[in-house]
Amino acid sequence: MNLFKSDYFDNMGLADVRDKVEAGERLSFDDGVRLFRCPEPLAVGALAHRVRTRLHGDKAFYVVNRHVNYTNVCVNGCVFCAYQREEGQSGGFVLTRDDVLAKLAAAPLPPREVHIVGGCHPKLGLAYFEDILAAVRDRYPDAVLKCFTAVEIAHFARLEGVPTREVLVRLQTAGLGMLAGGGAEIFAPSVREQLCPRKATADEWLAIHEEAHGLGIRTNATMLFGHIEAVEDRVDHLIRLRESQDRAHGYTCFIPLPFLTENSKLRIDNPLTGLEELKTIAVSRLLLDNIPHIKAYWVMLGVKQAQAALKFGADDFDGTVVEEKIGHEAGATSEQGLSRSELTNMIRGCGCTPVERDGFFNEV
């Protein structure tokens, strides 16, 4: 039976949304809320999969990458964060340039993408980061250096007393190719005030990404969901990202991040279900019509849920990773890293064709 020509979506109250999806028309805020409130996640998933296959066929992308977290010392003290330590607190660390290079050298394969993020340390100046980027670029000239969140960029600018654009230019000169998408959390001010009041605001986050796009630096974007936000807050977040992409095209990939509860000060009465995670990924694909890729981030979803996400609108499975600290501190139970063969087998196992990419999503 062809669901798209049956009464299935009519019965779900989504006939008009189905018609928009079939016509390639942009969905509205109200459409997004209705999709989140649809009682049948498979209906939402089917619509998202329609869009995903229109854009990418049966391809599922992956990358040989290496994550490096340079410090967990951070001044922001976000309520939800299980990774952060205060300066001088037991368990706090700061990597040197040589530490970073040693971690990269220990990876099983030379990375095509190097992902470097960390806490907002109160004393690490911009020269520290320029030195690390230059050293990594010299050692791995063909790798895309996807480093730092907009929150980190804003922090560097405050420490140095310079505009964020100057920070971006200096880091770009040192080797920065992309910004990571973290730190977005949820844009709604009322939620942000409870989760991360010391962190850069949503307007600052968006402005820094648009500055980066103007400099030719591509970026990713994220949304942390499943905590104290309402579905309207999720839709608002996605619409604001879509509007930002309209203004200054440069977002390459969107990563929906489920909130993980372990070791967090934030207590949640109704933790996320697996179906709600998949529905959120699907709605993201449907609303973000101008961002080409949706990531199934296996580190925080778990590999089985990430496989399912490839049928709910996601087209990217991330990569080898090797070592990840932030999600695992919060309770992620996934492996620290996956091999290329494990990634390709998982992708094939759910009926997709694995395609290796670089950091910019160029096919290898």
C-alpha positions in Angstrom: 0.0 0.0 0.0 1.3 3.5 -0.9 0.9 5.4 2.3 1.3 8.7 0.5 -1.8 8.0 -1.6 -3.9 6.4 1.2 -6.0 7.9 4.0 -3.1 7.2 6.5 -2.0 10.8 6.9 -5.6 12.1 6.7 -6.4 9.9 9.7 -3.4 11.4 11.5 -4.6 14.9 10.8 -1.5 15.5 8.6 -2.9 15.4 5.1 -2.0 19.1 4.5 1.5 18.5 5.9 1.9 15.5 3.6 0.8 17.6 0.6 3.4 20.3 1.5 6.2 17.7 1.9 5.2 16.1 -1.5 5.3 19.6 -3.1 8.5 20.6 -1.5 6.9 23.5 0.3 8.2 25.0 3.5 6.5 23.9 6.7 5.3 26.4 9.3 5.7 26.8 13.0 2.2 25.3 13.6 3.1 22.4 11.3 6.1 21.6 13.4 4.0 21.7 16.6 1.4 19.4 15.1 4.1 16.9 14.0 5.5 16.8 17.5 2.0 16.2 18.9 1.1 13.5 16.3 0.4 10.3 18.3 2.0 8.1 15.6 5.8 8.6 15.4 5.9 6.3 12.3 3.8 8.8 10.3 6.2 11.6 11.1 9.1 9.3 10.4 7.7 8.3 7.0 7.4 12.0 6.0 11.0 12.7 7.1 12.3 9.6 5.3 10.6 10.8 2.1 12.6 14.1 2.4 15.8 12.3 3.3 15.6 9.9 0.3 14.7 12.8 -2.0 17.9 14.6 -0.9 20.3 11.7 -0.5 18.8 8.5 -1.8 19.9 5.5 0.2 23.3 7.0 1.1 24.4 7.2 4.7 27.6 9.2 5.3 30.4 8.6 7.8 33.8 10.1 8.4 37.2 9.0 9.7 37.5 11.5 12.5 39.0 12.0 15.9 37.5 13.9 18.8 39.8 15.8 21.2 38.5 17.6 24.3 41.3 20.0 25.4 39.9 20.8 28.9 37.0 20.2 31.2 37.6 23.3 33.2 34.8 25.8 32.5 33.5 29.0 34.0 29.9 28.5 32.7 28.7 25.9 35.3 25.6 24.9 33.2 23.1 23.0 35.3 22.8 20.1 32.9 26.5 19.5 32.3 28.3 16.5 33.8 31.6 17.3 32.1 32.5 20.6 33.7 35.0 21.1 36.5 36.1 24.2 38.4 39.7 25.4 38.1 41.7 23.4 40.7 38.9 20.8 41.2 39.9 17.1 41.3 39.5 15.6 37.9 40.1 18.8 36.0 42.6 18.7 33.1 44.1 20.8 30.4 45.9 19.3 27.4 49.1 20.7 26.0 49.8 20.9 22.3 51.9 17.8 22.5 49.1 16.0 24.3 46.7 16.8 21.5 49.2 15.7 18.8 49.8 12.4 20.8 46.1 11.7 20.9 45.8 12.2 17.2 48.8 10.1 16.5 47.4 7.2 18.5 44.2 7.1 16.4 44.0 3.9 14.3 43.6 5.9 11.0 44.8 9.4 10.0 41.7 11.6 10.5 40.0 13.4 7.7 38.2 15.5 10.3 39.6 16.7 13.6 37.0 17.7 16.2 38.4 19.9 19.0 36.1 21.4 21.7 36.3 21.9 25.4 35.2 24.0 28.4 35.5 27.8 28.7 38.8 27.9 30.7 39.3 31.1 32.6 43.0 31.5 31.7 43.6 29.9 28.3 44.4 32.7 25.9 43.9 32.7 22.1 47.6 32.0 21.5 47.1 28.6 23.1 44.5 27.6 20.5 46.4 29.2 17.6 49.4 27.1 18.5 47.4 23.9 18.7 45.6 24.5 15.4 48.8 25.4 13.6 50.5 22.2 14.9 47.6 20.0 13.9 47.3 21.6 10.4 51.1 21.0 9.9 50.8 17.4 11.0 47.5 16.6 9.1 47.3 19.1 6.2 44.5 17.3 4.5 42.2 17.1 7.5 39.3 19.5 8.1 39.8 21.1 11.5 36.3 21.4 12.9 36.9 23.1 16.2 35.2 25.2 18.9 31.6 26.2 19.5 30.2 29.7 19.3 30.2 29.7 23.1 34.0 29.1 23.1 34.5 31.8 20.5 32.5 34.3 22.6 34.6 33.3 25.6 37.9 33.8 23.8 36.8 37.2 22.6 35.9 38.3 26.2 39.3 37.1 27.5 41.2 38.8 24.8 39.1 42.0 24.7 38.6 41.8 21.0 35.5 41.3 18.7 34.4 37.8 17.9 35.1 38.3 14.2 38.8 38.9 15.0 38.9 35.7 17.0 37.4 33.8 14.0 39.9 35.4 11.6 42.9 34.5 13.8 41.8 31.0 14.2 41.0 30.6 10.5 44.5 31.8 9.7 45.9 29.2 12.1 43.9 26.4 10.3 40.3 26.5 11.5 38.0 25.1 8.8 34.7 24.7 10.5 32.9 25.5 13.8 31.4 22.7 15.8 27.7 23.2 16.5 27.6 22.8 20.3 26.4 25.3 22.8 23.1 26.0 21.1 21.2 24.0 23.7 17.7 25.5 23.4 17.3 29.1 22.1 14.2 30.0 24.2 15.4 32.6 26.8 13.2 31.3 29.6 14.7 27.8 29.2 18.2 29.1 28.7 18.1 31.1 31.9 17.4 27.9 33.8 19.9 25.7 32.0 22.9 27.9 31.2 22.5 31.5 32.4 26.3 32.3 32.2 26.6 31.0 28.6 26.5 33.1 25.4 22.9 33.9 24.6 21.0 32.5 21.6 21.4 35.8 19.7 25.2 35.7 20.3 25.4 32.1 19.2 23.5 32.8 16.0 25.5 36.0 15.3 28.8 34.2 15.7 27.8 31.5 13.3 26.7 34.1 10.7 30.0 35.9 11.1 31.7 32.6 10.5 29.7 32.0 7.3 30.6 35.5 6.1 34.3 34.5 6.4 33.8 31.3 4.5 33.9 29.1 7.7 31.2 26.5 7.5 29.5 25.4 10.7 27.3 22.7 12.3 24.3 23.3 14.6 22.8 21.4 17.5 19.8 21.3 19.7 19.8 19.7 23.2 16.3 18.3 23.8 14.4 16.3 26.3 14.9 18.3 29.5 12.6 21.2 30.6 11.7 22.5 27.1 8.3 22.4 25.5 7.7 21.1 22.0 7.1 24.8 21.0 10.6 25.6 22.2 12.0 22.9 20.0 10.1 24.2 17.0 11.2 27.8 17.7 14.8 26.6 17.9 14.6 24.8 14.5 12.8 27.8 12.9 15.5 30.2 14.1 18.2 28.0 12.7 16.3 27.9 9.4 16.0 31.7 9.3 19.7 32.0 10.1 20.6 29.7 7.2 18.4 31.9 5.0 20.3 35.0 6.0 23.9 33.6 5.8 24.1 30.2 4.2 26.8 28.1 5.9 25.3 25.4 8.1 26.3 22.0 6.8 24.8 19.6 9.3 22.3 19.7 12.2 22.8 17.4 15.2 19.8 16.7 17.5 21.3 15.8 20.9 19.1 13.9 23.4 19.6 15.0 27.0 21.4 12.4 29.0 20.6 12.5 32.7 23.4 10.7 34.5 25.7 12.9 36.7 23.6 16.0 36.0 22.2 18.4 38.6 19.1 18.7 36.4 16.4 16.3 37.4 13.8 15.2 34.8 10.5 13.7 35.8 9.7 12.2 32.3 12.9 11.2 30.6 13.0 10.9 26.8 11.6 7.8 25.2 13.3 6.3 22.1 10.3 7.1 20.0 10.4 10.8 21.1 14.1 10.9 20.1 13.3 9.5 16.6 10.3 11.9 16.2 12.5 14.9 17.1 15.1 13.8 14.5 12.2 13.4 11.9 10.7 16.8 12.7 14.2 18.4 12.4 14.6 16.9 8.9 11.1 18.2 7.9 11.5 21.8 9.2 15.2 22.4 8.3 14.6 22.4 4.5 17.7 24.4 3.9 20.3 22.5 5.9 21.5 19.6 3.9 22.4 17.0 6.5 20.9 15.6 9.7 23.3 13.6 11.9 22.4 10.5 13.8 25.1 11.0 16.5 25.6 7.5 17.7 27.7 8.5 20.7 24.6 10.0 22.4 21.9 8.0 20.7 23.6 4.6 20.9 24.4 2.7 17.8 21.1 0.9 17.5 19.0 4.0 17.9 21.3 5.8 15.4 20.6 3.0 12.9 16.9 3.6 13.4 17.4 7.3 12.9 18.6 6.7 9.3 14.9 5.7 8.6 13.6 8.8 10.4 15.3 11.5 8.4 19.0 11.3 9.4 21.6 10.7 6.7 24.9 11.0 8.5 26.2 8.5 11.1 29.1 10.6 12.3 32.4 8.7 12.4 35.1 6.8 14.1 35.4 9.4 17.0 38.0 7.2 18.9 37.5 9.0 22.3 34.6 11.2 23.5 34.3 12.6 27.0 31.4 15.0 27.2 28.5 12.6 26.3 30.0 9.7 28.3 30.4 11.8 31.4 26.6 12.4 31.1 25.9 8.7 30.9 26.3 7.7 27.2 26.8 3.9 27.1 28.0 3.7 23.6 31.5 2.6 22.6 34.3 5.3 22.8 35.0 4.7 19.1 34.0 2.6 16.1 36.2 1.2 13.3 35.5 2.0 9.6 34.3 -1.6 9.1 31.9 -1.4 12.1 30.4 1.9 10.7 30.0 0.5 7.2 28.5 -2.8 8.5 26.0 -0.9 10.7 24.9 1.3 7.8 24.5 -1.6 5.4 22.6 -3.5 8.1 19.8 -1.0 8.0 19.5 -1.0 4.2 21.6 2.1 3.4 24.7 2.5 1.3 27.8 3.7 3.3 29.6 6.7 1.8 32.8 8.0 3.3 33.1 11.8 3.5 35.4 14.5 4.6 34.5 17.2 7.2 32.8 19.3 4.5 30.7 16.3 3.3 32.6 15.9 0.1 32.4 12.2 -0.8 35.8 10.4 -0.6 
